[in-house]
Amino acid sequence: MDAQYRFALESVPDKQQERFMEAIDFYQAFIDQYPDSSYLRSAEQVYANAQSELEKIKKNNPSNS
């Protein structure tokens, strides 16, 4: 999940939205499988960061929504 988030950050702008959404999908799969994980706090931070980046993308290019 963290690797996917970092991959999205370094991606070309045209691919970022798709890749941040994949990071969010990984987060959702992670919490479904490991709801009591000791990594939950880190996962939540990655999720929040990915959401924030998606919001920035949507603000800068409303047609990508």
C-alpha positions, 0 to 999 in steps of 0.5 A: 500500500505504501509502495503504491502510494509512493508510486502514484506520487512519482507518476506522471500526472496523467496516471496519478489519479488512477494510481492513488485510487489503487493505493486506496483500494489496497488500504481497504483490502488491508483493513478488511484482512487485518483490522487489528494490525499493528500497522493500522495507524500507518495504513490510515496515514497513507490512506489520508495522504492518498485522499488528499492527493486525489482532492488536489488532482480534482481541484486542479482538473475537475474533468478527471472526477 
